[in-house]
Amino acid sequence: MTTLALHEWGNPAAPALLLVHGLTESAAAWPDAVAGWSSRYHVLAVDLRGHGMSPRWDDEALNRAPQTMQEDLERVLSSLPEPLSARPISSARSTS
């Protein structure tokens, strides 16, 4: 289970497309992608830790930042219903 905010559009039975925002953004950074892909994919956009509607960093998580970020995304992927998590498509970007 993940505590990160996950936003969804499109048909949940379609292949999953996971959108991961950059350092200074949130899941709201993807309006064009959602508009273009939600007719073919189950579009999911995550608010990474400390962004958007997701929980903020605590000292323990911050001390392990790279591992925490990996674990957060692994939890997001494992929270997807089967068979969507079997072969998700992901897209990431950073404007920094």
BELRA-V467799 format. One record per residue. N is the residue number from 1. RES is the residue in three letters. NEAR is the number of other C-alpha atoms within 10 Angstrom. D_FIRST is the distance of its C-alpha to the first C-alpha in whole Angstrom. Layout:
# BELRA-V467799
<<N:RES:NEAR:D_FIRST> <N:RES:NEAR:D_FIRST>>
This chain:
# BELRA-V467799
<<1:MET:11:0> <2:THR:15:4> <3:THR:13:7> <4:LEU:21:9> <5:ALA:18:11> <6:LEU:17:11> <7:HIS:15:15> <8:GLU:17:16> <9:TRP:16:20> <10:GLY:18:22> <11:ASN:14:21> <12:PRO:15:18> <13:ALA:12:20> <14:ALA:15:21> <15:PRO:19:20> <16:ALA:27:17> <17:LEU:24:19> <18:LEU:23:16> <19:LEU:23:18> <20:VAL:22:18> <21:HIS:22:20> <22:GLY:17:23> <23:LEU:13:23> <24:THR:11:25> <25:GLU:18:23> <26:SER:21:20> <27:ALA:22:19> <28:ALA:13:22> <29:ALA:17:24> <30:TRP:15:24> <31:PRO:9:26> <32:ASP:8:28> <33:ALA:12:26> <34:VAL:21:24> <35:ALA:12:27> <36:GLY:11:29> <37:TRP:14:26> <38:SER:18:24> <39:SER:13:27> <40:ARG:13:26> <41:TYR:20:22> <42:HIS:21:19> <43:VAL:25:19> <44:LEU:22:15> <45:ALA:24:16> <46:VAL:23:14> <47:ASP:23:15> <48:LEU:25:15> <49:ARG:22:14> <50:GLY:15:18> <51:HIS:20:18> <52:GLY:16:18> <53:MET:17:16> <54:SER:17:13> <55:PRO:14:14> <56:ARG:14:17> <57:TRP:14:17> <58:ASP:10:18> <59:ASP:9:21> <60:GLU:9:19> <61:ALA:14:17> <62:LEU:13:20> <63:ASN:11:22> <64:ARG:10:19> <65:ALA:14:19> <66:PRO:11:19> <67:GLN:11:17> <68:THR:16:14> <69:MET:15:15> <70:GLN:11:14> <71:GLU:13:11> <72:ASP:18:10> <73:LEU:18:11> <74:GLU:13:10> <75:ARG:15:6> <76:VAL:20:7> <77:LEU:19:9> <78:SER:15:7> <79:SER:13:6> <80:LEU:16:9> <81:PRO:12:11> <82:GLU:10:14> <83:PRO:12:16> <84:LEU:19:15> <85:SER:16:13> <86:ALA:13:16> <87:ARG:12:18> <88:PRO:14:17> <89:ILE:14:20> <90:SER:13:19> <91:SER:11:21> <92:ALA:10:21> <93:ARG:12:24> <94:SER:10:26> <95:THR:8:29> <96:SER:7:29>>
